[in-house]
Amino acid sequence: MTTQPDSIHDSVKEFYANRARSGSSCCGSSKANLLYPEDLTTSLPDDIANFSLGCGNPFSVADMQPGETVLDLGSGGGLDCFLAAKQVGESGRVIGVDMTPEMLQRARTSAVRMGVKNVEFREGYLESLPVEADSIDVVISNCVINLSPDKPKVFREIYRVLKPGGRVAVSDTVTNGPLPDSMKKDIEAWGACVAGALDVSEYATGLIEAGFREVKVQPKDESGSAGASEPMVFSAIITARK
């Protein structure tokens, strides 16, 4: 693959800056967020609850507890951070990291508007997280790790920032076979969460090589059938423990 990491970062950043400016979701034209149970988002303003750029529900496996510290990779407009903040309570803490200034501005404005005190948003890349080592209980992410041009580095960074025994609860796009090189080189397909998707086994191996145990990559639904005649991209829930 010849696409340069900087080109991928720049393209993805512009793609999501446009989403932040337009307020458009990745989940179609529906006014309701179909990724999460309604009772999870009902207390949030509609424009925050329904601005979703994810592909699944990491909260279904995160098992957040009061007082925990949560890190959201690619926090976007802040939705998952605000949901996590409710689950960890006032004694807990949530950090969102995103590389797109327009997304960070949107998230910070929403936090002030709602009076959320236990969330902060930091600018940075997943390959070099602005987070202290051994400081996080749970790492979540929703359809973002696939956007990184250097996923082994992301996996090592996740391992670094997690406390011993800390856990990963991620929703992401994966494949059931290698994608064509032409697609991997399509810069627009990177922003659309397609070109950067890893094969299921490659994703699991990457986490194991970074030091994780209890690694599981489970298709979100039957769309990830191993019997597909051609490689396809689908959503999966990924869990692991340090």
C-alpha positions, -999 to +999 in steps of 0.1 A: +000+000+000+015+034-010-009+058+006+010+079+032-001+081+068-001+119+067-024+119+037-048+095+054-048+116+086-054+148+066-082+133+045-100+117+075-097+149+095-113+170+067-140+143+062-150+146+099-146+183+101-172+186+074-195+163+094-190+184+125-198+216+106-229+201+089-241+181+119-247+151+097-246+116+112-231+084+097-263+066+105-285+079+077-313+104+078-332+090+108-337+115+136-333+087+161-300+071+172-305+034+162-272+023+176-282+025+213-312+015+234-335+045+237-332+046+275-294+052+272-298+084+252-332+097+264-318+122+289-296+140+263-307+168+239-318+155+205-290+171+186-264+154+208-281+121+212-286+117+174-253+130+162-237+095+159-206+086+138-203+050+151-211+015+139-222-002+171-227-001+208-195-005+229-216+001+260-231-033+256-198-049+268-180-021+286-196-027+320-186+007+333-187+011+371-190+043+393-156+059+399-139+044+369-118+064+344-128+060+308-110+069+276-129+073+244-108+071+212-120+094+185-146+111+207-162+131+178-191+152+190-189+137+225-219+114+226-201+084+239-183+105+265-215+119+278-231+085+280-200+071+298-200+101+322-235+091+334-223+055+340-192+063+360-209+091+380-195+122+396-167+101+412-156+089+378-138+106+349-141+105+311-114+116+286-122+120+249-094+122+224-099+134+188-077+149+161-104+171+145-106+206+160-142+211+147-153+179+165-136+190+197-152+224+196-186+208+192-180+184+221-167+210+244-196+233+236-221+205+244-203+197+277-206+233+288-242+235+276-252+204+296-231+213+326-211+180+324-182+183+348-165+149+347-156+149+310-127+166+292-117+165+255-081+165+244-067+170+209-044+142+197-038+112+175-046+076+184-010+067+176+003+090+203-024+095+229-021+125+252-029+103+282-007+091+311+004+055+313-015+031+336-043+056+342-074+043+324-098+016+335-118+012+303-110+022+267-139+026+244-142+036+207-169+035+181-158+030+145-125+050+147-095+026+151-101+015+115-093+051+104-057+049+117-029+042+092-008+025+120-031+002+140-003-017+157+009+016+172-027+023+183-029-011+200+004-004+218-009+030+230-041+015+243-021-010+262+002+017+276-026+039+290-046+011+305-042+002+342-032-035+348-064-054+345-079-026+324-102-035+295-110-027+260-146-024+247-146-012+211-170-012+181-152-011+148-154-021+112-135-053+102-134-076+072-136-114+066-107-113+041-082-090+025-097-060+007-085-052-029-054-029-030-074-005-051-098+001-022-070+004+003-055+032-018-088+050-021-084+080+002-122+087+003-128+051+013-107+057+044-130+084+057-160+062+050-146+035+075-140+010+047-104+011+033-087+009+067-107-020+081-086-049+093-093-086+087-109-102+119-079-124+125-054-096+119-073-074+144-072-101+171-035-108+164-026-071+166-041-069+201-024-101+212+009-089+199+004-056+219+001-077+251-036-081+255-054-113+267-089-125+265-092-110+230-125-114+213-137-100+179-175-108+175-196-097+145-223-073+155-248-094+135-251-120+108-237-096+082-202-108+092-208-143+079-176-162+073-192-179+044-194-148+022-180-155-013-161-122-014-144-101+014-168-077+030-167-050+056-189-053+087-192-041+122-179-060+152-176-057+189-140-061+202-131-068+238-097-075+255-080-071+288-045-059+298 
